[in-house]
Amino acid sequence: MLLSKEIGIDLGTANLLIYVKGEGIVVDEPSVVAIDAETRKCLAAGNEAKNMLGRTPGRVLAIRPLKDGVIADFEVTEIMLNYFLKKLNIKGMFKRPTILICCPSNITSVERNAIRDCAYRAGAKKVFIEEEPKVAAVGAGLDISKPSGCMVLDIGGGTTDIAVLSLGEIVTSTSLKIAGDTLDRDIIRYLKDHKKLLVGERTGEEIKKQIGTARLDREEKFMNVSGRDLVTGLPHVVSISSAEVEGAFHDSLQQIVAACKTVLEQTPPELSSDIITRGVVITGGGALLEGFDELLSEELHVPVFPAENALTCVAEGTGILLENLDFRK
C-alpha cells in the first residue's frame, strides 16, 4: 500500500502545519496566500506571502483565508491546500492521500463540512476530522485513553480551545474567539488610542512576541515601534513598554481565565481531583506568552505547564492519531 499517503493537517488561523506519516512535520508556514486579483492565480503562500501582508500593490492580494479557526474564504483555503500538497508532491492520479484535519471544538456542522469539503477538493481520498484540544493533548504527550482527567488549553491564532478529556474523548469543553490575533489587535488599538500611531498586524504580532507579558512583576522591557502618525500622517517612531502591552491585553487574558474556570465548574468531581494532581497543559502559540502559565496557576489553584513543543503539538498529535487510525475508528 505504497500508493496512498496519510497526512495530518493543522489548519490554523495563523499557521498551517502538515505532518506526513513516516516523515514528520514537512510544512510549518503561515496561513497566508498571495493571489492575483484578476486571474485568481496563487502567486505565493506561507512565509513568502506573509512578508507581503499590508505591502502589496493593487492587483496582488495577500489574504489570510481562515478567521477565528474556521474557513472565511473557501476558495483561497482550497488554493492554499493545493499549493502545499502540490509542493510536497503527495497527490497524483493513483495516490490520493488520507487526510486527518483538525478543527476547533465547538464549530457548527456547516463549518465542519466546509473543512471536509475543502480537503476533498484539494484531492483527499478519505477525510477524518478531529477536535483540536484532543489532538493537542495527544501531541503534548498526554495519555488520554485512561479513565483519568486531563485538561488542555490550546491558544492558537484565531481560537482558544479548553477541554477536559478522559477515556479518549472530550468530557467538557469550550472554544473562544479570543486568541493570539485578538492580542495583536489589542496592541494595535492601544497604540492608536494612546500613542496616536497606526501600525499593521505584523507589527502588533512582533510587539507581542518581543515584549508581551501576562505579569507586571517582570523586568520591564521597552521597544521602539514605527508606524504612521495619526495627527501628521507622517512616519513616526514611539516607545512602548511591556507594562503597557500587559495593560493592552489584560482584559482578553482575563476572559481566557474565566473560560477555564467555567470548564472546571462543569467538570465531574472525580475528574477535577485528577486535574489537581496532573495540572493543566497549555499548547499553541499562546503557551509562549511570558508569565501566562503563572497567572493561570494563581487563578485556577492548579499546576499549569506549557507544553515543550507548544507550536507543533497539534501537528504531532495528528501524526500519533494517524499511526492509530484503527483506535480512532
PEFEN-V846150 format. One line per field, one symbol per residue. phi: phi as a letter, one per 30 degrees, with the letter a starting at -180 (. if undefined). burial: b if it has 24 or more other C-alpha atoms within 12 Angstrom, else e. A space follows every 10 residues. Layout:
phi->???
burial->???
This chain:
phi->.ddcccbcbc dcdcbccbcc ejcidcbbbd dbbcbdddch ddcabieddd dceibcdedc ccbcdcbhib dcbedddded deedddddhc badcbddccc bcbddbdddd ddddddeedd ddjddbbccb dedddddddd jdccdddbdb cbbcccdcbc cbbccahibd cbaabcccae dddddddddd dddcchbcbc dddedddedd bdacbcdcdd cbbdbcacdd dciceacbcb cddddeddce dddddddddd dddddcdeed dedddddcic ccbiedddde idddeddddc ibdbbdddce dceddddddd dddcedddd
burial->eeeebbbbbb bbbbbbbbbb beebbbbbbb bbbbbeeeee ebbbbbeebb ebbeeeeeeb bbbbbbbbbb bebbbbbbbb bbbbbeeeeb beeeebbbbb bbbbbbbeee bbebbbbbbb bbbbbbbbbb bbbbbbbbbb bbbbeeebbb bbbbbbbbbb bbbbbbebbb bbbbbbbbbb bbbbbbbbbb beeebbbbbb bbbbbbbbbe bbbbbeeeee eebebbbeee eeeeeeeeeb bbbbbbbbbb ebbbebbebb bebbeebeee bbebbeeebb bbbbbbbbbb bbbbbbbeeb ebbbbbbebb bbbbbbbbbb bbeeeeeee
